[in-house]
Amino acid sequence: MTSSLSFSQVGYPKKIVIGKDTVIAVTQKQVKQLNILHFDYKECNEIKDSLIANTKKDSILIESQKKYSVSLENQLSTQGKILLNTTDVNLQLNKDLKDAQKLYNRQKIKTGIVGGMFTVALGALVTLLIVH
């Protein structure tokens, strides 16, 4: 099929039926405009696809960050419990140490008293033996 410039340039695009075929006739200016629109459409689709892919990646990263954040919160909670438990254990150990020191000091005093009494008794016995 060949193009004919005998058609009027007014009112384009035109629908032309040739036999069983339907053809749309457009001007050169309209062809350029359609090509620009088609290129822009393809470029917009590429940008849209890229944005969707980046959004999916960002969503995966955000979900990973959320899971990591929950994990860190759990870890901090556990460490806080361990720290409180350690503090309680240290307080109990200090109390036990003070109690043990008091008991030791009492035993030392008792031993000193008993030892002193033994020495006095021994001295008295020796004195009695010497006197007799």
C-alpha positions in Angstrom: 0.0 0.0 0.0 1.3 3.4 -0.8 0.6 6.7 0.9 -1.2 9.5 -0.9 -0.9 13.1 -0.1 -4.2 13.8 -1.8 -6.0 13.4 1.5 -6.6 16.6 3.4 -4.2 17.3 6.3 -7.2 18.5 8.4 -8.9 16.2 10.9 -6.2 13.6 11.3 -5.9 10.9 12.6 -8.4 9.4 10.2 -9.8 5.9 10.1 -9.6 4.4 6.6 -11.1 1.1 5.6 -9.5 -0.7 2.6 -11.2 -3.9 1.9 -11.1 -5.9 5.1 -8.3 -3.9 6.6 -8.7 -0.8 8.8 -5.8 1.7 8.7 -5.3 4.8 10.8 -3.8 7.6 8.9 -1.8 10.2 10.9 0.4 13.1 10.0 4.2 13.1 10.4 3.9 15.4 13.3 1.5 13.0 15.0 3.9 10.1 14.3 6.7 12.0 16.0 4.4 12.8 18.9 3.3 9.2 19.2 6.9 8.0 19.1 7.8 10.4 21.9 4.8 9.3 23.9 5.7 5.7 23.3 9.3 6.3 24.4 8.1 8.2 27.5 5.7 5.4 28.3 8.5 2.8 28.0 10.8 5.0 30.1 8.1 5.5 32.7 7.5 1.7 32.9 11.3 1.1 33.3 11.4 3.7 36.1 8.3 2.2 37.7 9.7 -1.4 37.5 13.0 -0.1 39.1 11.1 1.7 41.8 9.0 -1.4 42.6 12.2 -3.5 42.7 13.9 -1.0 45.0 10.8 -0.8 47.2 10.8 -4.6 47.6 14.4 -4.6 48.5 13.8 -1.7 51.0 10.8 -3.7 52.5 13.0 -6.7 53.0 15.7 -4.6 54.6 13.1 -2.9 56.8 11.8 -6.3 57.9 15.3 -7.5 58.6 16.0 -4.3 60.7 12.8 -4.9 62.6 13.8 -8.5 63.4 17.3 -7.4 64.4 15.8 -4.6 66.6 13.5 -7.1 68.4 16.5 -9.4 68.8 18.6 -6.6 70.3 15.7 -5.6 72.7 15.5 -9.2 73.9 19.2 -9.4 74.3 19.2 -6.1 76.3 16.3 -7.4 78.5 18.2 -10.6 79.2 21.4 -8.7 80.0 19.4 -6.5 82.3 18.1 -9.5 84.2 21.6 -11.0 84.4 22.9 -7.7 85.8 20.1 -7.6 88.4 20.7 -11.2 89.3 24.5 -10.6 89.6 23.9 -7.6 91.8 21.6 -9.7 94.1 24.3 -12.4 94.2 27.0 -9.9 95.1 24.8 -8.4 97.8 24.2 -11.9 99.3 27.9 -12.7 99.1 28.9 -9.5 100.9 26.3 -10.3 103.6 27.6 -13.9 103.9 31.2 -12.6 104.1 30.3 -10.1 106.9 28.5 -12.9 108.8 31.5 -15.2 108.4 33.8 -12.4 109.6 31.6 -11.9 112.7 31.6 -15.6 113.4 35.4 -15.8 112.9 35.9 -12.9 115.3 33.6 -14.6 117.9 35.5 -17.9 117.6 38.8 -16.0 117.9 37.6 -14.3 121.1 36.3 -17.7 122.5 39.6 -19.3 121.6 41.5 -16.5 123.3 39.3 -16.8 126.4 39.7 -20.6 126.5 43.4 -20.3 125.9 43.8 -17.7 128.6 41.8 -19.8 131.0 43.9 -22.8 130.1 47.1 -20.8 130.7 45.8 -19.6 134.1 44.7 -23.1 135.1 48.1 -24.5 134.0 49.9 -21.8 135.9 47.8 -22.5 139.0 48.6 -26.3 138.6 52.3 -25.6 138.3 52.1 -23.4 141.3 50.3 -26.0 143.3 52.8 -28.6 142.2 55.7 -26.4 143.2 54.2 -25.5 146.6 53.5 -29.2 147.5 
